[in-house]
Amino acid sequence: MSLRIFVMDARDDGTARLSLASRGSGRGISRIACDLSQADVLQLVLFSEAAGLRDAVGDYARSTLDLDGLTLEDDPGADRLLLSRRTGYSEQTAELGRELFQAEIACVVDICLTRAEESRHGEILRDMIATVPIPLPLYPRLDPDTGDALKHRLREMSLMLLSDIAMTRGTALGRLLRGKKTHGQAQEEVTALVGALVRSLFPRTVSSG
């Protein structure tokens, strides 16, 4: 009998602890556990959201995320994620179902989105992102409801990413948002970054408002 216990323990400061305990038939229990920085958590959330978006348009290509000592490979064809944890010269590997991963990560997505909305520039970034036309994939033909849902998730991803950029010391976006006379330039930066995010997820896109 196989067993999978996957937990993402999110903390108030934006960091988290990931732990996975697994037992296959005829094997003992193997464990992978590690602490994730705030930046790692955001990357993991965006990785998860990107996988969900590709699923929505029937794009089941494999994708990989490399964090500090932790690698996740999403394999939609086999409906599983492969995890690899490196510590020194040793390596631990395990796998878990995509549905279990998405269910556990959902609460972390909500936390990251709330942090982005409540950040210093969260409100103005949300308003700026709302004005950016979201180019949708050329494949497949999306019905209006699916297209609207896709745009909504893309805007949420953009907000999480851009609020993090804006809060990073020395970034051009943060500087432009702080200036009273540079919000027009900030809007241009936001438009460019949202477009770059969408194109990275869906290389073949068509302009759509």
Disulfide bonds with the S-S distance in Angstrom:
none
